[in-house]
Amino acid sequence: MVVEPSEFLRALSLAEQPLVVEVRETRGVISKRTVYVYVASVRGITFITRSEDRLDCKGATVVEGRRLVLPPPIRQYV
């Protein structure tokens, strides 16, 4: 499920010991910008969000990923 960053953080607050994967990507050809993509599973549902700012995932264990591989139908929303 692709959600806004605020909803992602809200979902994390429902988990006792959330585990979050954070992937930092550089996008753009001319004007490069950094984008953060986050993935977490809460109560059996996978949540994905994208943010131009790094999220403060309080209380979560954050694992840094090198690259995020998603199916094309999901990738277009992230």
Backbone torsions as a table, in degrees:
resi	resn	phi	psi	omega
1	MET	NA	123.2	178.0
2	VAL	-91.6	124.5	-175.9
3	VAL	-132.5	168.3	174.5
4	GLU	-71.0	155.4	-179.5
5	PRO	-55.0	-38.3	-179.8
6	SER	-65.1	-38.2	178.0
7	GLU	-71.4	-33.6	176.4
8	PHE	-61.6	-47.5	179.4
9	LEU	-65.0	-35.5	177.5
10	ARG	-65.4	-41.2	177.6
11	ALA	-63.8	-39.7	178.4
12	LEU	-60.7	-34.2	-178.6
13	SER	-66.7	-15.5	179.5
14	LEU	-83.5	-15.4	-177.7
15	ALA	-94.5	146.9	179.5
16	GLU	-73.6	-48.3	179.7
17	GLN	-133.3	75.8	-175.2
18	PRO	-69.3	145.8	175.2
19	LEU	-116.8	124.3	-175.6
20	VAL	-121.0	135.8	172.5
21	VAL	-102.6	126.0	179.7
22	GLU	-114.3	127.1	177.7
23	VAL	-122.4	125.5	178.3
24	ARG	-98.4	124.5	-179.0
25	GLU	-121.8	148.1	173.0
26	THR	-105.3	124.9	-177.7
27	ARG	-121.0	155.7	178.1
28	GLY	98.5	148.1	-179.9
29	VAL	-98.0	-51.1	-178.3
30	ILE	-87.0	-55.7	179.0
31	SER	-105.7	95.4	-177.5
32	LYS	-74.6	141.1	177.7
33	ARG	-141.9	152.1	179.0
34	THR	-93.0	134.5	178.4
35	VAL	-128.0	136.8	177.9
36	TYR	-105.2	131.4	176.7
37	VAL	-116.2	132.1	-177.7
38	TYR	-121.0	141.2	178.2
39	VAL	-134.2	133.6	176.1
40	ALA	-150.6	152.0	175.8
41	SER	-111.1	123.5	179.6
42	VAL	-128.9	120.7	179.3
43	ARG	54.2	37.4	176.5
44	GLY	84.9	0.6	178.9
45	ILE	-111.7	132.8	178.8
46	THR	-89.5	125.0	179.1
47	PHE	-108.5	136.1	178.8
48	ILE	-130.4	136.9	175.0
49	THR	-143.0	162.7	177.9
50	ARG	-130.0	140.9	-179.8
51	SER	-146.8	145.3	175.4
52	GLU	-82.0	-13.7	176.1
53	ASP	-113.5	149.5	177.7
54	ARG	-69.6	132.0	-179.4
55	LEU	-85.0	146.4	175.5
56	ASP	-95.1	96.1	-177.7
57	CYS	-88.3	74.3	-176.8
58	LYS	-58.0	131.8	176.6
59	GLY	78.9	-0.7	-178.4
60	ALA	-102.6	150.9	169.9
61	THR	-86.6	121.1	-177.1
62	VAL	-106.5	124.5	178.2
63	VAL	-108.9	129.8	179.3
64	GLU	-87.1	123.7	177.2
65	GLY	-99.9	155.0	178.5
66	ARG	-84.5	-39.2	-175.9
67	ARG	-151.6	141.7	-179.8
68	LEU	-105.6	123.3	179.6
69	VAL	-109.6	115.5	-179.1
70	LEU	-128.7	151.9	174.8
71	PRO	-62.1	146.8	-177.6
72	PRO	-50.9	-40.9	-179.5
73	PRO	-62.7	-30.7	178.1
74	ILE	-84.6	-38.8	-176.5
75	ARG	-58.1	-33.5	-178.3
76	GLN	-65.1	-21.1	-179.8
77	TYR	-92.9	-11.3	-178.4
78	VAL	-108.6	NA	NA
